[in-house]
Amino acid sequence: MIDKHAVARCFSKAATSYDQHAILQRLSSDILLQYLPHSVNDRAYNTTVDLGCGSGALLPVLAKCSKQLIAVDLSFGMLAHAQAHHQLTIPTYWLNGDAEALPLPSNSIDLCVSNLALQWCDDLAVPLIEVSRCLKPGGLMLFSTLVAGSLDELTLSWSTVNAHRHVNRFLSEGEIKAALLKSGLSVEIFHVEIQTMYYSSVKEVMHSLKGIGANLVHDKNSKPTTRGELRAFKANYETLRGNQGLLPLSYKLAYCLLCKR
């Protein structure tokens, strides 16, 4: 079970450093918005929800195609940071809430967008069913999430060091498709691609994860990692340096557009 309070605390701590390190999140949001129907200048949606809004990077773009916005995040610290740093020209409501129990009325929203947030839910079907409840007929759910195969470099580098869990488990493509089916929403788009980031050192890799609050590992062994184990992990990771002398860190992302028929 995912400890939602621990997730919220972790992201609250990372609120001030998040934008500095959220390179993947910016790349994925750019790709995600390419799947959004309608021009971003025609106010096509009456009410739009940014689910897991984080630092609020998507809000200015969503404001261009919406008449009002609802920003929802599990982390109060992240939500407060987003509110303080975005002065939007349309009515915007800030909700500290859980995607698995949305504090919104049924049939009340036209569009829900979520960028790399739903992997923090125990069962992907649950937030999708909640979004379906809240969507008006014809409403859309556009989201991205991480897929099994993400952070494989970390998994590989730890694999010969000890048997502890060092990387969160992500859903397979099949498990994601099963959750989409359970939601009752019509699948308009399902696209998976790999995005690889590059870093100069193992320290920089780990710092990038901590900087966006993604360093929390569920069901992690309580036994602390020894210095020897950490040295062995770093040595393993160093063998992955490419021709450019940089260390890779790969993410596998699914982009999904769903419609309530």
Residue pairs with C-beta under 8 A, 6 or more apart in sequence:
1 122
1 218
2 120
2 121
2 122
2 218
3 218
4 74
4 98
4 120
6 216
7 74
7 75
7 120
7 216
8 74
8 75
8 76
8 77
9 75
10 75
10 213
10 215
10 216
11 18
11 54
11 73
11 74
11 75
11 77
11 78
11 213
12 75
12 76
12 77
12 78
12 213
13 77
13 213
14 78
14 210
14 211
14 212
14 213
15 55
15 75
15 77
15 78
15 80
15 81
16 81
17 211
17 212
18 54
18 55
18 78
18 81
18 211
18 212
18 213
19 55
19 57
20 211
21 207
21 208
21 211
21 212
22 54
22 55
22 57
22 211
22 212
23 197
23 208
24 116
24 195
24 197
24 212
24 251
25 54
25 57
25 115
25 116
25 212
26 57
27 195
28 115
28 116
28 144
28 195
28 253
28 255
29 57
29 58
29 115
29 144
31 144
31 193
31 253
31 255
32 113
32 115
32 142
32 143
32 144
32 255
33 40
33 58
33 61
35 142
35 189
35 191
35 255
35 257
36 65
36 111
36 113
36 140
36 142
36 257
37 44
37 140
37 257
38 44
38 45
38 65
39 65
40 61
40 64
40 65
41 64
41 65
42 65
43 64
43 65
43 66
43 67
44 65
44 66
45 65
45 66
45 67
45 110
45 111
46 66
46 67
46 68
46 110
47 66
47 67
47 68
47 69
47 70
47 108
47 109
47 110
47 111
48 62
48 65
48 66
48 68
48 69
48 70
48 109
48 110
48 111
48 112
48 113
49 69
49 70
49 71
49 72
49 104
49 109
49 111
49 112
49 113
49 131
49 134
50 56
50 58
50 59
50 62
50 69
50 70
50 71
50 72
50 113
50 114
51 72
51 99
51 102
51 112
51 113
51 114
51 117
51 118
51 127
51 131
51 143
52 72
52 73
52 74
52 99
52 114
52 115
52 116
52 117
52 118
52 120
53 59
53 71
53 72
53 73
53 78
53 79
53 82
54 73
54 78
54 82
54 115
54 117
55 78
55 81
55 82
55 85
56 71
56 81
56 82
56 83
56 85
56 86
58 113
58 115
59 69
59 71
59 82
59 86
59 88
59 92
60 86
60 88
62 69
62 111
62 113
63 69
63 88
63 89
63 90
63 92
66 90
66 110
66 111
67 90
67 91
68 90
68 91
68 92
68 93
69 88
69 90
69 91
69 92
69 93
70 92
70 93
70 95
70 104
70 109
71 79
71 82
71 83
71 92
71 93
71 94
71 95
72 95
72 96
72 97
72 99
72 102
72 103
73 79
73 82
73 95
73 96
73 97
74 96
74 97
74 98
74 99
74 120
75 96
75 213
76 96
78 213
79 94
79 95
79 96
82 94
83 94
86 92
95 103
95 104
97 103
99 114
99 117
99 118
99 121
99 126
99 127
99 130
99 131
100 121
100 122
100 123
100 126
100 127
100 130
101 130
102 127
102 130
102 131
102 133
102 134
104 134
105 134
106 133
106 134
107 133
107 134
107 135
107 136
107 137
108 134
108 136
109 134
109 135
109 136
109 139
110 135
110 136
110 138
110 139
110 140
111 139
111 140
111 141
111 142
112 131
112 134
112 135
112 139
112 140
112 141
112 142
112 143
113 142
113 143
114 141
114 142
114 143
114 144
115 143
115 144
116 144
116 145
116 146
116 253
117 143
117 145
118 124
118 127
118 128
118 143
118 145
119 145
119 146
119 168
119 170
119 171
121 127
123 179
124 145
124 171
124 175
124 176
124 179
125 178
125 179
125 182
125 183
128 141
128 179
128 180
128 182
128 183
128 185
128 258
129 182
129 183
129 184
131 141
131 183
131 185
132 141
132 183
132 184
132 185
132 260
135 141
135 185
135 260
136 260
137 260
137 261
138 259
138 260
138 261
139 259
139 260
140 188
140 257
140 258
140 259
140 260
141 185
141 256
141 257
141 258
141 259
141 260
142 256
142 257
142 258
143 255
143 256
144 253
144 254
144 255
144 256
145 171
145 176
145 253
145 254
145 256
146 170
146 251
146 252
146 253
146 254
147 170
147 171
147 172
147 173
147 176
147 192
147 252
147 253
147 254
148 169
148 170
148 171
148 172
148 173
148 175
148 252
149 170
149 194
149 250
149 252
150 170
150 250
150 251
150 252
150 253
151 167
151 168
151 249
151 250
151 251
152 250
153 237
153 240
153 247
153 248
153 249
153 250
154 166
154 167
154 205
154 237
154 249
155 166
155 167
156 236
156 240
157 233
157 234
157 236
157 237
157 240
158 164
158 166
158 167
158 233
158 236
160 232
160 236
161 229
161 232
161 233
161 236
162 225
162 229
164 220
164 221
164 223
164 225
165 217
165 218
165 219
165 220
165 221
166 217
166 220
167 217
168 216
168 217
168 218
169 218
170 252
171 179
173 192
173 254
176 190
176 254
176 256
177 190
180 187
180 190
180 256
180 258
183 258
185 258
185 259
185 260
185 261
186 258
186 259
186 260
186 261
187 256
187 257
187 258
188 257
188 258
188 259
189 255
189 256
189 257
190 254
190 255
190 256
191 254
191 255
191 256
192 252
192 253
192 254
192 255
193 252
193 253
193 255
194 250
194 251
194 252
194 253
195 250
195 251
195 253
196 248
196 249
196 250
196 251
197 208
197 248
197 249
197 250
197 251
198 242
198 244
198 246
198 247
198 248
198 249
199 205
199 208
199 246
199 247
199 249
200 245
200 246
200 247
201 247
202 233
202 234
202 237
202 238
202 247
204 247
205 237
205 247
205 249
206 215
208 249
209 215
225 233
237 247
238 247
240 247
240 248
241 247
242 248
